[in-house]
Amino acid sequence: MKTGDRREREVAVVGAGPCGLAVAAAAASRGVGTVLFDRGPLCSSLVDYPPYMTFFSTPEKLEIEGLPFVTAGTNPTRKEALAYYRGVARYFGMDVRAYHEVERIVKREPGFELRVRRSGRAPESWRARAVVIATGGFDEPNYLGIPGEDLGKVSHAYREAHPYWSQDVVVVGGGNSAVEAALELFRVGARVTLIHMKADFDSGVKAWVLPDIRNRVAAGEIAVRWNHRLVEIRPRSILIRSEETGRIEQLANDFVLALTGWRPRPELLRSVGVAVDADTGVPAHDGATMETPIPGLFIAGVLAAGIDANRIFIENGRLHGEKILERYLAGGDAG
């Protein structure tokens, strides 16, 4: 690494999702070399999406560094998005180290030392003048913390409806994920009950989906228990409690989909000395540059939103790369 010419200084990006790719693409466009590490595959969070999912965003709002995102329909599918991001990595010649977990980051002037391990191999030591952590907000689910949550019938992620045909399925939540899962489950022949602690669906539910779910509920095709909480999961049933009366009700049940959202795990940031707000989960950083209080250490993407994953997503998280590279090239590098 040539420390005398800042255009040759390397940037290590931890996380090879869309926002991490956007950082590397912004760097490549400016002649700054990068390496990307991810403990899973390229765009692992998208890999875990339902196979037939269609994005809410239109393709131009997901594009990176102006590289056109061509789709067959108005909104891109999961398959098209994965193909696009593979194309981004190829087009910009990115050095993506998939299945490489960054175990430790240490400040060592004039930059950082990273300990990186691929499964089953000895750890490697990497150096970088700057580090960007873009590990997303889907490290662990928002657990309900109730008895029986560890049963095999419980899942915090939804993939597809077919396995639940002719089964009694409870969906916990009232946001987009819960609503879309409930509709798909109903249409393959599952007996669906939605349980939501509020009196209505969440305000962020897609406008074109709401009429469908409301019609299914009105017709009695999807059952709903408003103002209720799931309090216990049993092998063949569940217990729910009314928020208004405290009454406990038992429902027959085969499977539980607890679609209550996910949260990041900021331990890597904490280990370098970055404070994380106990209430919001937001790491300390400058929103204008995405730099943390540790010079040369940046964050990007959903991680910057803490536990409020609806505040930052691909559309605006992809813009973090521009901010980071402007800071880096202006002299905001490590040391």
PyMOL commands that set and color helices and strands:
alter all, ss='L'
color gray80, all
select helices_A, chain A and resi 6-8+18-29+44-47+59-61+78-91+162-164+176-187+210-218+267-272+301-305+314-317+320-329
alter helices_A, ss='H'
color red, helices_A
select strands_A, chain A and resi 11-14+34-38+96-98+100-108+111-118+124-128+130-133+140-141+154-155+168-172+191-195+223-225+228-233+237-242+248-252+255-258+262-263+297-299
alter strands_A, ss='S'
color yellow, strands_A
deselect
rebuild
show_as cartoon
